[in-house]
Amino acid sequence: MSDEVERYKYEAAMAAVEAVRPGMVVGLGHGSTAIHALREIARRLKHGELHGVQGLPCSDHVAWQAHALGIPLTTFERTAAADLTIDGADELTEFCDAIKGGGGALLTEKIVHQNSRRIILVADHTKLSARLGGRCALPVEVAIFGWQAQRRFMEALGAEAVLRTEDSGEPFVTEQGHYILDCRFESMGDIAALSKKLDGRAGVMEHGLFLGLAHEARVAGPEGVRTLSRG
């Protein structure tokens, strides 16, 4: 990854952190851009620039990172919703629809998103796409039982579905104990209809289409940081 892209990720995250206010419950996203926001929130808490903020992590890995940096954490047992969630995206449209799940935390990320009052996605400009599916595969989290049936189902929908594996060659297993199929389409067609089909399929635990969830995005590139809105 180039230093330039890493700088854009940092700039997008810093712009989103400006929306964090004292006393908020903040959903902490998973990924290489969202981690910059997590670190900045921790820095502001440590130096007294913020106070009373609690983090609602989108994964066990993020919970560990936040705890190590001194961010107080909460759970859905103790809070009904996040006031604000800052999260990354693998692919993003101008209207803040996104594909997520490259890091393998799509199920818990979507739970946090669906229980957030405001969501800001953060990304560098290379993640922008005119139409979802143009630059990355769609992650589909599936139950281990019968996962081959889900692969055939995705292939019948027109995807090349590949089981995600570790460097060792063993299947990647999510924190919730599921597999991920990375599904690449020549064209997803009606994305809302595809999302509905996946929502209704037994054995599909979650998918990476995050449609109509994010309210805003901060996208950084050579011309600075842009603010996108769902409208």
TORTOR-311523 format. One record per residue (C-alpha): chain; x, y, z; residue in one letter. Coordinates in pm, 1 decimal. Example, Ala and Ser with C-alpha at 12.3 -4.5 7.8 and 13.67 -1.06 7.14 Angstrom:
<recs>
+--------+----------+----------+----------+---------+
! cadena !        X !        Y !        Z ! residuo !
+--------+----------+----------+----------+---------+
!      A !   1230.0 !   -450.0 !    780.0 !       a !
!      A !   1367.0 !   -106.0 !    714.0 !       s !
+--------+----------+----------+----------+---------+
</recs>
This chain:
<recs>
+--------+----------+----------+----------+---------+
! cadena !        X !        Y !        Z ! residuo !
+--------+----------+----------+----------+---------+
!      A !      0.0 !      0.0 !      0.0 !       m !
!      A !    140.6 !    338.8 !    -95.1 !       s !
!      A !    214.9 !    605.9 !    161.9 !       d !
!      A !    -14.3 !    836.0 !    -36.4 !       e !
!      A !   -317.7 !    606.9 !     -5.4 !       v !
!      A !   -244.1 !    556.1 !    363.8 !       e !
!      A !   -242.2 !    935.6 !    407.3 !       r !
!      A !   -580.6 !    961.6 !    237.2 !       y !
!      A !   -720.7 !    697.4 !    469.5 !       k !
!      A !   -590.6 !    894.9 !    766.3 !       y !
!      A !   -737.6 !   1220.3 !    636.4 !       e !
!      A !  -1080.8 !   1065.8 !    578.3 !       a !
!      A !  -1083.5 !    919.4 !    927.7 !       a !
!      A !   -974.0 !   1246.2 !   1088.7 !       m !
!      A !  -1257.5 !   1429.0 !    913.8 !       a !
!      A !  -1511.0 !   1180.1 !   1049.2 !       a !
!      A !  -1381.4 !   1202.1 !   1406.5 !       v !
!      A !  -1476.7 !   1571.2 !   1406.5 !       e !
!      A !  -1836.9 !   1449.1 !   1444.2 !       a !
!      A !  -1763.4 !   1273.3 !   1775.3 !       v !
!      A !  -1903.7 !   1460.7 !   2075.3 !       r !
!      A !  -1854.2 !   1410.7 !   2451.8 !       p !
!      A !  -2077.7 !   1142.8 !   2600.6 !       g !
!      A !  -2141.6 !    960.7 !   2273.2 !       m !
!      A !  -2152.9 !    587.3 !   2220.3 !       v !
!      A !  -1942.7 !    544.7 !   1905.8 !       v !
!      A !  -1955.0 !    237.7 !   1684.8 !       g !
!      A !  -1595.8 !    142.2 !   1608.9 !       l !
!      A !  -1553.9 !      0.8 !   1261.1 !       g !
!      A !  -1323.7 !   -276.6 !   1143.7 !       h !
!      A !  -1054.5 !   -217.5 !    883.6 !       g !
!      A !   -747.7 !    -28.3 !    771.5 !       s !
!      A !   -921.0 !    311.2 !    745.8 !       t !
!      A !  -1144.8 !    287.7 !   1050.9 !       a !
!      A !   -843.7 !    206.6 !   1269.0 !       i !
!      A !   -719.9 !    562.5 !   1218.6 !       h !
!      A !  -1046.7 !    693.5 !   1365.6 !       a !
!      A !  -1017.0 !    457.3 !   1662.0 !       l !
!      A !   -663.2 !    576.3 !   1734.5 !       r !
!      A !   -763.6 !    943.1 !   1711.2 !       e !
!      A !  -1058.2 !    894.0 !   1947.5 !       i !
!      A !   -821.1 !    726.3 !   2193.5 !       a !
!      A !   -575.1 !   1014.5 !   2161.9 !       r !
!      A !   -843.3 !   1276.4 !   2224.6 !       r !
!      A !   -971.7 !   1088.8 !   2528.6 !       l !
!      A !   -621.1 !   1054.4 !   2669.6 !       k !
!      A !   -550.6 !   1427.5 !   2631.0 !       h !
!      A !   -888.1 !   1543.8 !   2760.0 !       g !
!      A !  -1012.5 !   1670.7 !   2424.6 !       e !
!      A !  -1304.9 !   1427.7 !   2456.8 !       l !
!      A !  -1468.9 !   1278.6 !   2762.2 !       h !
!      A !  -1743.5 !   1031.9 !   2841.2 !       g !
!      A !  -1712.8 !    852.8 !   2506.0 !       v !
!      A !  -1774.4 !    478.6 !   2495.5 !       q !
!      A !  -1689.4 !    250.8 !   2206.3 !       g !
!      A !  -1920.8 !    -13.5 !   2061.1 !       l !
!      A !  -1678.9 !   -234.3 !   1865.2 !       p !
!      A !  -1778.5 !   -407.0 !   1540.8 !       c !
!      A !  -1557.7 !   -710.2 !   1607.5 !       s !
!      A !  -1360.0 !   -884.3 !   1880.2 !       d !
!      A !  -1041.2 !   -770.3 !   1708.0 !       h !
!      A !  -1151.4 !   -406.5 !   1722.5 !       v !
!      A !  -1255.9 !   -451.5 !   2088.1 !       a !
!      A !   -904.8 !   -572.4 !   2167.8 !       w !
!      A !   -747.6 !   -276.6 !   1985.1 !       q !
!      A !   -976.4 !    -25.1 !   2156.5 !       a !
!      A !   -916.3 !   -175.5 !   2500.2 !       h !
!      A !   -539.6 !   -164.6 !   2444.3 !       a !
!      A !   -566.5 !    207.5 !   2359.7 !       l !
!      A !   -777.0 !    285.2 !   2666.4 !       g !
!      A !  -1118.3 !    346.6 !   2507.4 !       i !
!      A !  -1400.0 !    248.4 !   2747.5 !       p !
!      A !  -1624.0 !     -9.4 !   2580.9 !       l !
!      A !  -1991.4 !    -94.5 !   2597.4 !       t !
!      A !  -2213.4 !   -368.1 !   2453.3 !       t !
!      A !  -2573.5 !   -407.7 !   2337.2 !       f !
!      A !  -2650.7 !   -542.9 !   2684.0 !       e !
!      A !  -2586.8 !   -193.8 !   2820.0 !       r !
!      A !  -2680.1 !     36.7 !   2531.5 !       t !
!      A !  -2962.4 !     34.8 !   2278.0 !       a !
!      A !  -2775.9 !    199.6 !   1991.3 !       a !
!      A !  -2462.9 !    383.0 !   1886.8 !       a !
!      A !  -2499.8 !    759.0 !   1854.4 !       d !
!      A !  -2245.2 !    753.7 !   1572.2 !       l !
!      A !  -2061.8 !    477.1 !   1388.3 !       t !
!      A !  -1743.3 !    539.8 !   1190.9 !       i !
!      A !  -1655.7 !    255.0 !    957.4 !       d !
!      A !  -1467.5 !    183.8 !    637.7 !       g !
!      A !  -1583.7 !     45.2 !    303.2 !       a !
!      A !  -1431.2 !   -183.0 !     42.4 !       d !
!      A !  -1631.1 !    -11.6 !   -231.6 !       e !
!      A !  -1850.8 !    296.7 !   -212.3 !       l !
!      A !  -2092.5 !    489.4 !   -433.6 !       t !
!      A !  -2160.2 !    862.0 !   -436.2 !       e !
!      A !  -2486.1 !    788.4 !   -249.0 !       f !
!      A !  -2310.2 !    604.3 !     35.4 !       c !
!      A !  -2413.1 !    250.3 !    -55.7 !       d !
!      A !  -2121.5 !     18.1 !      6.7 !       a !
!      A !  -1970.2 !   -325.5 !    -11.7 !       i !
!      A !  -1808.7 !   -430.9 !    313.8 !       k !
!      A !  -1665.5 !   -750.1 !    456.0 !       g !
!      A !  -1313.2 !   -764.2 !    320.9 !       g !
!      A !  -1191.1 !   -796.7 !    678.5 !       g !
!      A !  -1441.5 !  -1070.3 !    757.6 !       g !
!      A !  -1655.4 !   -881.9 !   1012.2 !       a !
!      A !  -1958.0 !   -807.1 !    793.2 !       l !
!      A !  -2219.0 !   -971.2 !   1019.0 !       l !
!      A !  -2126.1 !   -781.5 !   1334.0 !       t !
!      A !  -2061.6 !   -463.2 !   1134.6 !       e !
!      A !  -2412.7 !   -475.2 !    989.8 !       k !
!      A !  -2564.5 !   -534.6 !   1334.9 !       i !
!      A !  -2390.7 !   -221.7 !   1462.6 !       v !
!      A !  -2488.0 !    -21.6 !   1152.4 !       h !
!      A !  -2854.1 !   -119.3 !   1183.6 !       q !
!      A !  -2846.7 !     -0.9 !   1544.5 !       n !
!      A !  -2676.2 !    335.4 !   1489.7 !       s !
!      A !  -2838.4 !    675.6 !   1481.0 !       r !
!      A !  -2578.1 !    811.3 !   1238.7 !       r !
!      A !  -2319.5 !    635.1 !   1022.9 !       i !
!      A !  -2019.4 !    794.8 !    854.9 !       i !
!      A !  -1816.0 !    579.6 !    617.5 !       l !
!      A !  -1450.7 !    665.4 !    563.5 !       v !
!      A !  -1247.5 !    577.6 !    254.7 !       a !
!      A !   -975.2 !    686.1 !     19.6 !       d !
!      A !  -1079.7 !    794.1 !   -328.7 !       h !
!      A !   -982.3 !    461.8 !   -490.4 !       t !
!      A !  -1281.4 !    296.6 !   -320.3 !       k !
!      A !  -1535.1 !    508.0 !   -512.5 !       l !
!      A !  -1729.9 !    326.6 !   -782.7 !       s !
!      A !  -2011.2 !    422.3 !  -1016.6 !       a !
!      A !  -2179.5 !     89.3 !   -946.8 !       r !
!      A !  -2116.5 !   -162.2 !   -670.2 !       l !
!      A !  -1933.1 !   -475.0 !   -775.8 !       g !
!      A !  -1713.0 !   -297.8 !  -1025.0 !       g !
!      A !  -1394.1 !   -311.7 !   -820.5 !       r !
!      A !  -1429.4 !   -587.2 !   -561.5 !       c !
!      A !  -1599.1 !   -917.5 !   -490.4 !       a !
!      A !  -1909.6 !   -935.5 !   -272.0 !       l !
!      A !  -1842.8 !  -1120.4 !     55.5 !       p !
!      A !  -2122.3 !  -1358.2 !    156.5 !       v !
!      A !  -2099.5 !  -1509.4 !    504.7 !       e !
!      A !  -2243.0 !  -1861.9 !    512.5 !       v !
!      A !  -2303.8 !  -2135.9 !    765.8 !       a !
!      A !  -2037.6 !  -2405.5 !    747.3 !       i !
!      A !  -2311.0 !  -2669.2 !    722.7 !       f !
!      A !  -2407.5 !  -2692.8 !    356.4 !       g !
!      A !  -2175.2 !  -2416.1 !    243.0 !       w !
!      A !  -2132.6 !  -2590.8 !    -91.7 !       q !
!      A !  -2506.8 !  -2541.8 !   -153.3 !       a !
!      A !  -2462.4 !  -2169.0 !    -97.8 !       q !
!      A !  -2176.7 !  -2163.3 !   -345.6 !       r !
!      A !  -2398.6 !  -2329.6 !   -607.3 !       r !
!      A !  -2674.2 !  -2079.2 !   -525.1 !       f !
!      A !  -2437.7 !  -1787.0 !   -580.4 !       m !
!      A !  -2315.2 !  -1939.2 !   -906.3 !       e !
!      A !  -2676.5 !  -1971.4 !  -1021.8 !       a !
!      A !  -2710.0 !  -1596.7 !   -959.9 !       l !
!      A !  -2419.3 !  -1535.5 !  -1196.8 !       g !
!      A !  -2126.6 !  -1510.6 !   -955.9 !       a !
!      A !  -1789.8 !  -1676.4 !   -947.7 !       e !
!      A !  -1796.9 !  -1782.1 !   -580.6 !       a !
!      A !  -1466.0 !  -1862.2 !   -411.7 !       v !
!      A !  -1429.2 !  -1989.2 !    -56.0 !       l !
!      A !  -1207.8 !  -1747.1 !    137.7 !       r !
!      A !   -898.3 !  -1915.2 !    279.1 !       t !
!      A !   -613.0 !  -1832.4 !    513.7 !       e !
!      A !   -252.3 !  -1815.1 !    394.0 !       d !
!      A !   -220.9 !  -2176.1 !    512.5 !       s !
!      A !   -489.8 !  -2280.7 !    265.2 !       g !
!      A !   -738.3 !  -2360.6 !    540.7 !       e !
!      A !  -1084.4 !  -2198.8 !    516.2 !       p !
!      A !  -1113.0 !  -1856.7 !    677.8 !       f !
!      A !  -1355.4 !  -1876.4 !    972.5 !       v !
!      A !  -1529.0 !  -1562.8 !   1100.5 !       t !
!      A !  -1548.7 !  -1469.8 !   1466.7 !       e !
!      A !  -1903.9 !  -1610.4 !   1461.1 !       q !
!      A !  -1785.5 !  -1944.0 !   1324.0 !       g !
!      A !  -1888.7 !  -1912.8 !    958.4 !       h !
!      A !  -1723.2 !  -1932.2 !    617.3 !       y !
!      A !  -1707.9 !  -1650.8 !    361.7 !       i !
!      A !  -1767.6 !  -1684.5 !    -10.7 !       l !
!      A !  -1612.4 !  -1402.7 !   -213.0 !       d !
!      A !  -1850.4 !  -1361.5 !   -506.7 !       c !
!      A !  -1748.6 !  -1175.4 !   -819.0 !       r !
!      A !  -2017.3 !  -1077.9 !  -1070.9 !       f !
!      A !  -1974.5 !   -946.2 !  -1422.6 !       e !
!      A !  -2281.9 !   -741.4 !  -1330.0 !       s !
!      A !  -2495.0 !   -760.3 !  -1016.9 !       m !
!      A !  -2794.1 !   -622.1 !  -1206.5 !       g !
!      A !  -3061.7 !   -501.9 !   -963.7 !       d !
!      A !  -2858.0 !   -471.1 !   -645.0 !       i !
!      A !  -3161.1 !   -420.9 !   -419.1 !       a !
!      A !  -3319.8 !   -737.1 !   -561.1 !       a !
!      A !  -2995.6 !   -930.8 !   -508.4 !       l !
!      A !  -2981.9 !   -811.3 !   -148.2 !       s !
!      A !  -3338.1 !   -937.9 !    -92.4 !       k !
!      A !  -3256.6 !  -1279.4 !   -238.6 !       k !
!      A !  -2958.3 !  -1314.0 !     -8.5 !       l !
!      A !  -3155.9 !  -1192.0 !    293.4 !       d !
!      A !  -3411.2 !  -1469.1 !    236.0 !       g !
!      A !  -3168.6 !  -1756.2 !    180.6 !       r !
!      A !  -3127.2 !  -2010.6 !    462.2 !       a !
!      A !  -2758.1 !  -2064.2 !    531.6 !       g !
!      A !  -2660.4 !  -1713.1 !    422.1 !       v !
!      A !  -2580.6 !  -1554.5 !    755.6 !       m !
!      A !  -2507.9 !  -1208.7 !    608.7 !       e !
!      A !  -2379.4 !  -1039.6 !    295.0 !       h !
!      A !  -2163.4 !   -739.0 !    221.4 !       g !
!      A !  -2422.7 !   -517.7 !     51.2 !       l !
!      A !  -2472.9 !   -223.9 !    288.2 !       f !
!      A !  -2754.9 !    -39.0 !    115.2 !       l !
!      A !  -2934.9 !    264.4 !    254.8 !       g !
!      A !  -2754.6 !    242.5 !    589.2 !       l !
!      A !  -2479.9 !    505.6 !    588.3 !       a !
!      A !  -2591.2 !    866.4 !    614.0 !       h !
!      A !  -2262.5 !   1021.3 !    503.6 !       e !
!      A !  -1910.7 !    943.2 !    388.7 !       a !
!      A !  -1576.5 !   1118.4 !    408.8 !       r !
!      A !  -1361.3 !   1039.6 !    105.3 !       v !
!      A !  -1006.1 !   1169.5 !     82.6 !       a !
!      A !   -797.7 !   1206.4 !   -231.7 !       g !
!      A !   -559.8 !   1439.5 !   -414.2 !       p !
!      A !   -813.2 !   1724.3 !   -401.4 !       e !
!      A !   -879.0 !   1693.4 !    -28.4 !       g !
!      A !  -1166.1 !   1543.1 !    169.3 !       v !
!      A !  -1511.7 !   1523.5 !     14.6 !       r !
!      A !  -1834.1 !   1479.9 !    208.6 !       t !
!      A !  -2087.7 !   1251.1 !     43.7 !       l !
!      A !  -2448.2 !   1220.4 !    154.6 !       s !
!      A !  -2713.8 !    954.6 !    108.7 !       r !
!      A !  -2950.9 !   1234.6 !     15.7 !       g !
+--------+----------+----------+----------+---------+
</recs>
